[in-house]
Structures are given as structure tokens and as C-alpha cells.
Amino acid sequence: MASNETRTETDSMGPVEVPATALWGAQTQRAIDNFDIGARPLPPAFIQAVCRIKAAAAEVNVDLGLLDASRGKAIANAAEEVIAGQHADQFPVDVYQTGSGTSTNMNVNEVLARLASSSCDLDISPNDHVNSGQSSNDVIPAAIHIASTLAVTERLMPAWATLHEVLVERSEALRDVVKTGRTHLMDAMPLTLGQEISAWAAQAADLPDRLAGIQPRLGRLALGGTAVGTGINTHPEFGTRIAARLSSASGASFRADENAFRAIASQDTAAELAAILRSGALTLTKIANDLRWMNSGPLAGLGEIQLEPLQPGSSIMPGKVNPVLPEAVAMASARIIGLDATVAAAAASGNFQLNVMLPVIADSLLEAISLLAGSARALARSVAHFEIREQRIAEPLARNPILVTALNGRLGYLRAAEIAKQAYRQERPILDVALEMTDLTRAELETLLDPKALTKGGLPE
């Protein structure tokens, strides 16, 4: 706001000078002045979740006869404007604020009260009207659950479904490409590239199951518990009714937590969700690192695949192209792992009747969900567009001494090990060395050491 003009707003602590054009009031301004720590406001998705609560609360309070219809409609309409993306610059309060998120709750209350008042020419109070039946202590935990649920449903799940679909498609398409397997980064028995990618697809399939498992707990809301869980100054039906309204408006499934004391005092569900998001990040890290190794080279590395060339890889080495998307995904995944640690530490900070690190939990969860969704889309692109370097795959496969494992049943482990060591020393195909060191015929060895047959498992005939 370029203007230096101010107006005077008053709260229970006295007068405060507020920018003349700001929609917020005294309590928000105090938070702006006091919390100059991270210069990081809470994400719009969280503010919108709080506004969903305010809209539903206004409607429920009208139904219960606790708020007149004109004020209720004005508050709900103002909240809908914010949910639609308007007035985003009016919520500047830092993540690093009071642990209950009271400053953010009051920021929303003040903005909505001002918008609503101007639309209906009525005096609408941030506390008495917009915050009716609520406390920061139940609004903010509920908003964490609402914002996380919607972000998972609307952002993460579609992106993850795309990744899984691409993995399944490429696994099927590459089912006949036989390559050298690797354990400990060392040559191992062969498998198909399709089988290798099927592991990625199976890993990816687990995340939706984990997220579905947490939904019953993520759908529990603290609303109706007010300050400590007793429901003081709140209608007994408020929690149930507002959860129903929120469910109807969002399409998600919410309900009042049967134990409001738990809902306000603990953040165990947030910690569980963060851990699930971390597991998704670990899946992406595994896939990203495998892609980087398989793409390495192209001359001095494995060079089994060529990732889509997206941009120059060096400011000094002409022609260099790097695996930029897998690298970006690996960094985002590292961040998600760190965010999980943040949520775990914050979730452990419940003292008696209230957790006092709610804003950083909200911010961390929503950042993790956003990063995981974006990373899934990026990795899907990498997997969908890489090309196979068939000759680089075929050459080491033909020389792989570990194929001798298929001879264990005929020769025994120790004799097979001697053949493998000789093949390594002489850098010769295992079939040629085995032909010299055993009485097996070439035809028998070609059958026993056929790499594609070995990808099917079982005992040699």
C-alpha cells in the first residue's frame, strides 16, 4: 500500500494506527508490528479454509437464532469472496506468530467484518458476529484439517494418479527390454525394464491407500469445542451443524470430533499426515535417483536411458545436458522430509488443553502437499519421455558374469563362483568361460544363461 495515510482502530488494548486502505483492524495490525520473523504469511489455501468456517458459522448461527439474517448473509458473502481468491493481500500475518493462530483468526474476522459491514450498512463485529460460537483454539485446528483434506483431494491425488498411470503404461511398454539388475550398485541377475518400473508403480500405488486410511481422522473437526473443549459460549448443536454445512459446501466428509478436548489439545492427525506425505517423498526420491543413475553418462556412466533434454546443463561446458527434473524432485522431496520433522516437533508441543504451534503445522502440511503434487507431475513427465539406449543395455548384459547364478543347481555355488571370477578377470562373456570350464554344451549353456528366460524366475530345467 503506497499511501502513508492511516486511520485509528481500537481493540481491547487501546487504539492502533492502521493503513487507511487496509481491510484489517487493530489486532491484525498488532500482529504485523509484533511478528516480523519469517516474512511468510500463511498460504491462501489455509486462509480460504478459515473463511469456509466463517461462512458456514454465519449460516449456522442464523439457523440457530444467534445471528440476524442480514448480518449472517453479509458475513457469508464476504467469506465467499475470499474463498474465490479476492482480497488475498489482506492477510499478511506471519506464520511465526502466536501458537494458537489467534492473529490469523482475528485477521480473517476483521477483514470479513469490514467487508460485510460495507455491503449491508450494519455494524458487524469481528468478535461478536464473525467469530460467534468460535475460538481460535477450535477454528485453527479445524482449518488445518479442512485445508489439508481439500489440498490432498484437489491437488495431490490428481497429480499422483497421473504419475501412477504413466508408470503403469511404461512398465507395460518396456516389458520385453531385458537389462542387468543391480544390487549394492553392483551387477546382479537380469530383469526387464518393465519389471523395474513395475516396482515404482507399485510403490506409487501405496500412497492413495495411505491417504484413504487417514481420511476418517482428517475429517474430524474441533469446531464446537471453543476455547478448551467444553463448548463454552457455543450452542450444543453448533459443531455438528457446521460440520454438515462444510461437508455439503466442499464435497468432502467432515464431522464434529466426538472428543473436542483431543481435537484442540493434540495434532496427532497432522503428524500422521506429514508422515504419509514423507513416504510419498521417499517414493519419488527412489524413482528420481534411479532415473539419474540410468541416465548417467552418456559415455562414462550407465547410459541405459536418455531423459528428455530440457535445457543446457552447464554455463561453461557446451553440450552438457543434466537430469534437471529428477534433481528438482529430489530437492523437493528433501524439503518434504524436513517439513515432516517440523510437523512432528510442532505436534509434540501440546501443553494441557492446546497445541501451541498450529500455524507452522498448517504451513508445513500445505507446503508438503503442494511440493508432492508438483513433484509427481514433474516425475511423470520424465518417465513418460525417456528413450531407451538399447545397445548400452545389451552389451553389459551379454558379459554379465552374475548370470552364472543360473548354473548353481548344476555346478554348485563354489564352482559357479570360480567361473564368474574368471569371466570378470578376463572380461569375457560368461557363456564362453563356462563352456571352457565345464562339460556343459553350448546349447545347454545358451538355454541356462538366456537373460530373458532368467527374468521369469523359477528353477532352471
Secondary structure, DSSP 8 states (H G I E B T S, - for coil): -----EEEEEETTEEEEEETT-S--HHHHHHHHH--SS--B--HHHHHHHHHHHHHHHHHHHHTTSS-HHHHHHHHHHHHHHHTTTTGGG---BSSS-TT-HHHHHHHHHHHHHHHHHHHTS---IIIIITTT--HHHHHHHHHHHHHHHHIIIIIHHHHHHHHHHHHHHHHHTTT-EEEEEETTEEEEEEEHHHHHHHHHHHHHHHHHHHHHHHHHHTEE-TT-TTTSS-TTS-TTHHHHHHHHHHHHHSS--EE-S-HHHHHH--HHHHHHHHHHHHHHHHHHHHHHHHHHHH--SSSS--SEE----S---SSSTT----HHHHHHHHHHHHHHHHHHHHHHHHT-EETTEES-HHHHHHHHHHHHHHHHHHHHHHHHHHHH-EE-HHHHHHHHHH-GGGGGGGHHHH-HHHHHHHHHHHHHHT--HHHHHHHHSS--HHHHHHHT-HHHHTT-S---
